[in-house]
């Protein structure tokens, strides 16, 4: 099965039910399928061919979902682009994936023009919203001019999408996922959160994230209605849940904390929720306790995964999330679509209670990294994906994450690879040496912190450094704090000892990561 088959099934058996709600605009499943099929023909008329990579750079919307499925319908490869990246980062993505068409909305029209000016070759432009852009073709025009073509004959093991994640060498890596991987992960999510037909899912996290994608695909399979907010705003999210009786939503713990501190927060406005999934970092105990007290009827699902696994690895069911309980700090057991084991440095599975690296496998696993065979070979070992996360299993098979192998920070749910930040910081004329680490942060879980040795006679402030870095990398990757030193601690081989730098910041914490 392909996800486009779910669209056809919904159009056949739920024709008059609501598929999408975006502001005051609603479309039924019959209308959604027609719009997708016609947009697919419009893309072909523009010269987009099966196998071409098509990027989307836009805020959350129903048209984003339509464009995504139109790309698949005509046989293209979806490349969701990070809305928080700099033009340079997105330009790298365009070049690396060989994107031939870029779909965007007015919020990113300026970025699209900047990308077009620097991209090699002819980059077709499609704009999602009603506003005009002389250099772009409107999606509505593609739909109006196209005919409802049959979906491209695509195999389940074909490449469906390239999902970019941070890179350990300073360059993002494109995770290749097949249609089978996306379908299988969606089934696992449906089974885990017991998503019901006829429910309503709110797109509150960015749609370029595969976390939203996995939930969205599950909702598509179950014929649930898709409800959209352009970007996360606590008051808007609360209002949309209340107004449209949303049943399912995915949030990161930082977002949940923002909801609870919003002036608009009131538990009765969230009474329609059936399942609230959260992940990317552990949820602080006070936030979880308040959720459980305010929303006792809601299933709270702690999910753990990564893009390379489509993104499903494991989840912790609500009844185990008892503050102070034996499983409260666990990320649970594997999804139905996945297996997970904990291994030592030689790849040998370790005994319960012994820390090691999590490796996962299943049909939701990636095909590899786009154009990076060496990285692929290092990451996929005999069909198992190395996660870079250090954990142990208890006697019941529950996973407990305690550290990372990868030099990576998770801040507000976003992955930041230290090498990316170090490359940007090192380009500042006042910097002689730099080491970037993650330190605890009460609001974002972890904060990007730069330890810098300045050049002789030079000085530097956090604001200066952030202004410099913002021209090269996304804002969320920029150091939020800095520390100036005369020298960095190094090993006998000359390697910077990051554990020594991190240690004082993490003293008193149960884990070395948040």
N, C-alpha and C positions, 0 to 999 in steps of 0.2 A: 504493500500500500504506500501511496505517496500522500503528502499533505494536500495536494490539489484534489485528490480523490475525496477527501473530507469536505471540500467545498462543493464538489458535485453531489455528494450524498446529502449535504444539508439543503442544497437547492432542490433536490428531488423530494425529500421527506419533511423539510421544514420551510418550504418555499415562502410562506407568508409570515414566518417568525422574524423578529428583528435580529439582524446580524451585527450591525454597528450603530453606535450612538456617539456622535461627535458634535458637541454643542447642541444646536437645534436641528441638526441634520441626522436623519435615520435612514437606513436602507435594510430591506429584507434580504434573506438569503438568496432569493431568486434574483433580486437586483444586484447584489454583491457579485454573484457568479457571472452575470451578464457584463458588469463593468470590468471585471477581471479579464474575461475572455476577449472583450473588445479592446481593452488597453494592451493586451498581449499582441493583438493584430497590429495595433498602432505602433508598438515598438518594432515589430518586424518591418512595417512600411518605412520606418525611419532608417532601416538598415541594420538593426540589432539582430544578430544571428544566434541560433542555438549554440551554447557553449561560451558565448561572450560573457564577460564579467560586467555586471551593472552595479554601480555604487548608489547608496541612498544616504544622504546627509540632510536630516530633517528632524524637527520635533515630532513627538507622538501625534498621530492622527489616523483617522480612518483611511485617508488616502495613502498613508505610509503602508498600511496593511494591504490595500488594493495593489499598490505598486509592487510590493514584495511578492504577492501571489501571481501578478501578471508576468513578472520576470520568470518565475518557475513555469507558468502556463506555456510560455513560448520557448522554453528550453534553455533559458539563460541561467547564469550563476549569480546568486545574490551576494553582494559585499556590503554589509551594514557598516557605516563609517561613524567614528566616534565624534559626537557633537561637541565634546570638550577638548578635542585635539586642536593644536595650532594648525595654520595653513601648511606649514612645513611637514608636519606629521601626516596630514591627510594627503598631501602631495606625494609623500613616500608611498602611501597605501595605493594611490592611483597608479603610480609607476610600477610598483612591485607586482600588483595583481593584473596589470595590463587592462585596466578598466576602460571600456569604450563608450560608456554612457553614464552620466551622472544625474541622478534624480535628487532634487533639493526643494526646499520651500523658501519663501521670502526671507525668513530668519537667517538663512545661510546664502543668500544671493551674492553678497559681497565676497564671501569666502569662495563660492563657486566661480566667480569671475577671476579671482586671484589664482585659483587652481588652473583654470582654463588658459590663463595667460602664460603659465609656466609649464603646463603639461605638453608632452610631445605628441604629435599626431592630432587627429580630429576627435575631439571629445564632445559627443552629443549631449545636449542639456535638456532635461525635462523638469518643469516646475510643477509642484504639487498643488499649490493653492490658486485661488482665482486671480490674484494679482499678476499683472503681465510683466514679462521680462523679454526685451527685444531679442536676446540671444538664446532664448529657451522656448521649447514647445510645451504648452500647457497639457497636463494629464487629461483634463476634461476634453481637450481637442482630440487627443489620441483616442479617447473613448468614443467621442462623437463620430470620428472618421472611420474607426475600425469596425469590423464585423466580428460576431461571436464565433471565433475559430475553435476547432477542437484542440484540446491540450496536446502538446508535443509528446510523442511516444518516448518516455524517459524510463530508464531502468532504475530500480530502487538503489542500486549500488553506484549510480552516477553522482558526480559532485553537485551538491545542492548550494553550498555557500562557503565563503571564505570569511572567517570571523577573526579579526585581528586582536591579538593580545600583546602585552608588553614583551620586550625582548631582553634576555640576559646580557646581550652584547651591545645594547643601546638602540637596537632597531626592532620595531614590532614584527611579530611573526604571524603569518596567516594560517589559522587552523582550518584545515579542509574537512568538512563534514558532508557525508552522503545523505541522500534522502532517507535511507534506512536508519541512519544514526538519529536524525531528527524525529522520525516517526517513533522509534523505539524509546527514545528519551521522553517523548510526549506521553506515551502509554505508561511509562514508569511514574510520571508525575500525576497522571490521572488516578492511578491505583493508590499512590501514597496519600494524596490529599482528598481522595474520594470525590473528585469533581463530578458534579451531577449534570445531566442534560437539562437544558433550560435555565442554567445558572447565568450569572453575569460577572464577567471578569473586568477589573479596572486596570488599564495600562498606566501605572503610576511611576514605574521605573523606566528609564530610557529604552526605547524599542531596539536600539542598536545592540543592547546587551543581550546575550543569549539567555540570561536568567529570565528576562521578560519573554524572550522567544520561546523558551521551553513551556512556560505557563500558557502563552498564547497558542502554541500548537496543541496543547492539551485541550484548551477551550474550543479550538477549531474542531477537533475530533469529536468532542461531546456536543457540539452544536450550541455552545454557550454564546451569549451576546457579548460583544467587545465594546467596552466603554473607555473613553480616552480623556486624559488631561494632557495638554501640550508638554508640560514639564511639572516636576514635583513642586507643589505649593501646599502646605498643610491645610489651609482653609479650603482651597479648591478640592483637594482629595476628600476631605470630610463632607463637603457639600455634594460632591458627585456620588459618594457612597450612599448618602441619605436620599438624594433626589431620585437616583436610578436603581435603588435597592440592590446594590452590588453584593454579590455573595463571595467572591474570591479576589484576593489581592496579594501581591508580593511586594515586600518592602525590605530595606536593609534596616538594622537596628537604629542607625542614626536618624532615619526618617521617622521611625516609630516614636523616638524620643521627641522629635520636633512636633509630631501630631499631639502628643500628650501635653506639651507646653504651649500649644497654640491657644489663643483666646477663643477659637471656634470649637475647641474640643468639648465634646459631650458624649458620653457612652451611648445615650439613646439614639444619637445620629448614626451610630455604627451597628445598630441592632440587626440589620439585614445580613451582616457578614456571617458566613458559615465557616470559612477557612482563611486564616492569615498566615502566609508563609514568609519566613524571614531567613536571611543567610548573609554570606560574605564575611561575617565576624560574629563572635559570641554576643548574645544579647545581655546587657547589664542586668543584674538581678533586680534592682528597683524598677526598671522599665518592664521586665517580665512580670514581676509581682503585681504591678498596677494593671497590666493587661489582663492577667488572670482574675483580678478582683472586679475590674470594670466590665469585662466581656467573658463571663464564665461559660457562655454557650458557644464560643468560637473555638474551633480547632486551631491550635497554634503549632505550626510545623516548622522545626528548625532544619534547614536543608544545607547540605555541603556538596560542592562540586567544583568543576572548572571547565572552561571552554573545551579543552581537549577530550572531555568525556561527555560532551554534548548537551548539557553540562552536568549530568546526574551521576553522583557517586553514592551518597548516603543521606539519611534523614532521621531525625529523632521525633518520635510520636509525642503528642501532648501529655499523655499520662506519665511520661518519664521526666517531664520538666518541672520537677518539684525542687524549689530552692533548698540547697543543702543536701538533696537526695543523691544516691550513688551514681545516677546517670545524668545529673543536671548539666555537667560540663562536657558531655559527650556529643558527638555529631551523629550518633546513632549507628544503624546498620544499613547495608547497601540497598539501593533501589532494586526493584524487580529486574531491571535491565542490566545490572552491574554486579561484578564481583570485586572484592577488595582484599588485599593482604598487606601485612607489614613485614618488610624484609630488612636484612642488614646490608652492609656495604657490598657484599658479594652476591646479593640477590637471593639469599636464603631466608625463608620465612622464619621469623623469630617466635619465641614462646609468648604466651599472654603476659602482659605487664612489662615486657621489654620494648623500649622505644626503637623505632626504625622508620624507614620511608614507606609511605602508603603507595602501593601500586594498584591500579584498577584496570579492569577489562570488561568488554561486553560489546554488543552490536551498536551501542551508542558512541563508541570510541572514534576518534578522528582517523582519517585516512593518512594523515601526516601533516607536516608544515609545507605550505606552498613555496616551491622553489628553494627549499632548505633540506636537502636529503641528509646532510650530516647531523643537523639538529634532530631530524626525525629518527635517525638511527640511534641517537643517544637517549631519546625519550621513549620510544616503543621497543621493548625488549620481549621477544617471543610472544607478541600480542598483548603484553601488559604495558600500560602507560605509567611512567614514573611521574608522580604528582609534585614532587619537591616538598611535600609536607611531612614533617616528622610526627609520629603518633605511636600509641600503643593500643592494643586490644585488651579488654578485660576478659575474664573467664567466660562471659556470656557473648563475646564477639562484638561488643560495642567499641567504636573507635573514639579515642581521646587525642586530639591534636595538641602537641606541646611545643613545637618549634618548626622552623622551615629550613630545608636544604637550600632552596633558591634564595638568592639575595634580593628579597622582595618585601615590599610594604603593602599592607591593605589599609587604606584610609577612606573612611566613609563608603566602603563597599567597592572602591576602585583599586585595581592592582597597579602598583608602581614598582617597576624594576629599577634598582638603585643605579645600575649602569647608565640608564637613560638620563637620570638626573645628574649623575657625575659628569657625563659628557657635556651637558649644558652648562653646569657650574664651572667646569674647567676652562670653558671658552671665555670666561670673564677675565679681563686683563689684570685684575688685582689678585687672582688666585694662582698659587704655586702648586698646592696639593689639595685634594678633597676626598673625603669619604662620607657617603650618605648612609644613614641608618634610620630605622623606624623606632620611635619612642612612644610610650603610652600617651594617649590623649583622651580626656573624658568625653568629648563630643564625637570624635571620629574614629575611636578605637586605637588608631595609630597616627602619628604625625611624621611628616618627612622632615628630617633633621640633618643639617649639613655640618660636618666638622672640617674646618678649613685652616690650612696654613697659608697665610697671605704672603705675597711677594714682599721683599724688603722695602720698607718705607710706605707700604700700601695699607689701607684699612678698608673695611667693608661693613655694611649694615644689612640686616635681613631684607629691608625694603628695597635697597639697591639691587641685591641679588635676585629678588623675586621679579623685579621689573626687567632685568636682563633675561632671566630664564623664560619669562612669558613669551618672548619673541621666538623661542625655539621649541618649547614643550607646553603641554596643556597646563592650565592654571593649577589643577589639583596635584600635579606632579612637582610643582615648585616648592622649594624648602619653606616651611612655615617658621622655622627657627634655625639659628646658626650658632656655632661655637668656634671661636678663633683660638688656635694653638700654635705653639712654636714648632711642634713636630707631631707626627702621627705614630702610634705604636706599630712596630713591624716585627715580623718573625725573623729568624735567622736567614731565611730565604728571601727576605725583603718584602713579604706579603703583608699588607695592612691588616692588623688584628681587629677586625670589626667587633668580635665578641667582647673584647676588652673595652671598646668604646660603648657598646650597648649595655654592658653589665650594670653600671651604677643606675641607669634609668629604669631597669627592670627589677631591681632588688625589691623584694616584698610581694612580687606578683606570682601567682600560681603557675603561669605559663610564661614563656619567653616571647610570645606573640599575643596579639589581641585579634 
